[in-house]
Amino acid sequence: MKKLAIVLFAVVLAACGAPAAAPTEQAVAPEPLVVTVLVEPTQVPPTAAPAEPVVVTVVVEATQAPAAAAPPTEAPAADPNAAIPLDNALGKGVFTNMTMSTSNFTLRCAPRDITFNITTSNTAIDDVIFYYRVADLARLYPSEWKAFGSMTKNGGGNFTLTFTGEDVHPNLRVDGSYVDFQFVGLAKSGDVVDRSEKIESLVKYTFDCP
């Protein structure tokens, strides 16, 4: 220990006795030390980038065949027995709800008759006479009007009449023709109260099936 202390003391004295070195140049600052450190990716804090949406397409195999498409619904067939309405304008405000059962009838084939139904709100009308005439299809030779007879009263101003192919007078029958008609309202006295229009070219008449 003493030897070590003496050596240290000698070194200190030598350092103090030595003259200080005169500076010859301005001191230069040390350059920074660049150290490259490899960082494990797991040590880097995760960024807050939003996650992109993921679209997944799933294909599912059909377990059974799809049901066959239903065929288009067809419009119901027209009822051949449905009454055919007549324009109320043909009733001239005297008769309304006018209908006929068919637009053609025959002498020897079906249909062999035609039924008319009409209504009147005129309480002065007690009876209705059915008039008709026959005209060829070209309407060149129409016959005279002929009174067939009274329509049946059904009450409430309703009247009906069935007219057959045989009811056409034999002298007026034309195979392939029109049967025009008119309704004439009578009072109890038999006087004419009012009448419908002459209804033309709506009903065809033949001897056999058209």
C-alpha positions in Angstrom: 0.0 0.0 0.0 2.8 2.5 0.9 4.5 1.8 -2.4 1.3 2.4 -4.3 0.6 5.7 -2.4 4.2 6.9 -3.1 3.8 6.2 -6.9 0.5 8.0 -7.1 1.9 11.0 -5.2 4.9 11.1 -7.7 2.6 11.1 -10.6 0.5 14.0 -9.2 3.6 16.1 -8.6 4.9 15.4 -12.1 1.7 16.5 -13.6 1.6 19.7 -11.6 5.2 20.6 -12.5 4.8 20.1 -16.2 4.0 23.3 -18.1 0.5 23.4 -19.7 0.5 22.9 -23.5 -0.3 26.0 -25.4 -3.5 25.5 -27.6 -2.6 25.5 -31.2 -6.1 25.0 -32.7 -9.7 25.5 -31.6 -11.2 22.4 -30.1 -13.4 20.4 -32.4 -16.7 19.1 -31.1 -16.9 15.3 -31.4 -19.2 14.0 -34.2 -22.4 12.3 -33.0 -22.4 8.6 -32.9 -24.9 7.0 -35.2 -26.1 3.6 -34.0 -28.4 1.5 -36.1 -30.6 -0.6 -33.9 -32.7 -3.3 -35.3 -36.1 -3.4 -33.7 -38.3 -6.4 -33.9 -41.6 -5.7 -35.6 -43.5 -6.8 -32.5 -41.9 -3.9 -30.6 -43.4 -1.2 -32.8 -46.7 0.0 -31.6 -49.4 -0.9 -34.1 -50.8 1.9 -36.2 -54.4 3.0 -36.0 -55.1 2.4 -39.7 -58.8 1.5 -40.1 -59.4 -2.1 -41.1 -60.6 -2.5 -44.7 -64.1 -4.3 -45.0 -63.9 -7.8 -46.1 -66.5 -9.0 -48.6 -67.2 -12.7 -48.5 -69.2 -14.4 -51.2 -70.9 -17.6 -50.1 -72.2 -20.0 -52.7 -74.9 -22.4 -51.3 -75.7 -25.5 -53.3 -79.5 -25.9 -53.8 -80.8 -28.9 -51.9 -83.9 -29.2 -54.1 -85.1 -28.1 -57.5 -87.0 -24.7 -57.6 -90.7 -25.0 -58.0 -91.9 -24.6 -61.5 -93.4 -21.3 -62.3 -97.2 -21.2 -62.4 -98.6 -20.8 -65.9 -100.2 -17.4 -66.5 -103.8 -17.2 -65.4 -106.2 -17.1 -68.3 -109.1 -14.8 -68.4 -112.3 -16.6 -67.6 -114.3 -17.5 -70.6 -117.3 -15.3 -71.3 -120.6 -16.7 -70.0 -122.7 -17.6 -73.1 -125.8 -17.2 -71.0 -124.9 -13.7 -69.8 -127.4 -11.0 -70.8 -126.2 -8.4 -73.2 -126.8 -4.9 -72.0 -128.2 -2.2 -74.3 -127.2 1.4 -74.1 -129.5 3.4 -71.9 -129.5 6.1 -74.5 -131.6 3.8 -76.7 -134.3 3.9 -74.0 -134.6 7.7 -74.4 -134.9 8.1 -70.7 -138.2 6.1 -70.7 -136.6 2.6 -70.4 -133.5 1.6 -68.6 -131.6 -1.6 -67.7 -132.4 -3.0 -71.1 -130.9 -6.4 -71.9 -131.2 -9.2 -74.4 -130.1 -12.8 -74.0 -128.3 -13.1 -77.4 -127.3 -11.1 -80.4 -128.5 -13.8 -82.9 -131.3 -16.4 -83.1 -132.5 -18.8 -85.7 -135.6 -20.5 -87.1 -134.4 -24.1 -86.8 -131.1 -24.1 -84.9 -129.9 -23.0 -81.5 -130.5 -20.4 -80.1 -134.1 -20.4 -81.4 -135.2 -17.5 -79.2 -134.1 -14.2 -77.7 -135.3 -12.7 -74.4 -135.6 -9.0 -73.7 -135.8 -7.4 -70.2 -136.5 -3.7 -69.7 -137.4 -1.3 -66.8 -139.3 1.9 -66.7 -139.7 4.4 -63.8 -142.6 6.1 -65.5 -145.6 5.1 -63.5 -148.0 6.1 -66.3 -146.8 3.2 -68.4 -149.0 0.2 -67.7 -148.2 -1.9 -70.7 -145.3 -2.2 -73.2 -145.8 -3.4 -76.8 -142.9 -5.1 -78.6 -142.5 -4.0 -82.3 -140.1 -5.5 -84.8 -139.1 -5.4 -88.4 -136.8 -7.4 -90.6 -134.0 -5.9 -92.8 -131.5 -7.5 -95.1 -127.8 -7.2 -94.0 -127.2 -4.5 -96.6 -130.3 -2.7 -95.2 -131.7 -2.1 -98.7 -135.1 -3.6 -98.1 -136.4 -3.2 -94.5 -139.9 -4.4 -93.9 -142.7 -2.4 -92.2 -142.9 -2.3 -88.4 -145.1 -5.0 -87.0 -146.6 -5.2 -83.5 -145.9 -8.6 -81.9 -147.7 -8.1 -78.6 -147.4 -7.1 -75.0 -144.4 -7.8 -72.8 -145.0 -9.6 -69.5 -145.2 -7.4 -66.4 -143.0 -8.5 -63.5 -143.8 -5.7 -61.2 -141.7 -2.7 -60.1 -141.7 -1.3 -63.7 -140.0 -4.4 -65.1 -141.1 -6.1 -68.3 -139.8 -9.2 -70.1 -140.5 -10.9 -73.5 -139.2 -14.0 -75.2 -139.3 -13.8 -79.0 -138.6 -17.0 -81.1 -137.5 -17.6 -84.6 -141.0 -18.9 -85.5 -142.5 -15.6 -84.1 -141.1 -13.8 -87.1 -144.1 -13.5 -89.5 -143.6 -16.0 -92.4 -144.0 -13.1 -94.9 -141.1 -11.2 -93.3 -138.6 -14.0 -92.8 -135.3 -13.5 -94.6 -132.4 -16.0 -94.1 -129.5 -13.8 -93.1 -131.0 -10.6 -91.9 -131.4 -8.2 -89.0 -134.3 -8.0 -86.7 -134.8 -4.4 -85.5 -137.1 -3.7 -82.5 -138.7 -1.0 -80.4 -140.4 -0.8 -77.0 -143.6 1.3 -76.9 -145.1 2.2 -73.5 -148.9 2.4 -73.2 -151.1 3.9 -70.5 -154.1 1.9 -69.0 -156.2 3.7 -71.6 -154.1 2.2 -74.4 -152.7 5.6 -75.4 -149.0 5.8 -76.2 -147.0 7.4 -73.3 -143.6 7.2 -74.8 -141.3 4.8 -76.7 -137.6 3.8 -77.0 -135.4 4.5 -80.0 -135.7 2.1 -83.0 -132.9 -0.3 -82.1 -131.3 -1.5 -85.4 -128.6 -3.9 -86.6 -127.9 -5.5 -83.2 -129.7 -8.9 -83.7 -129.1 -11.3 -86.6 -131.6 -13.8 -87.8 -131.0 -17.0 -89.8 -133.0 -20.1 -90.7 -130.2 -22.5 -89.7 -127.1 -22.4 -87.6 -125.1 -19.2 -88.4 
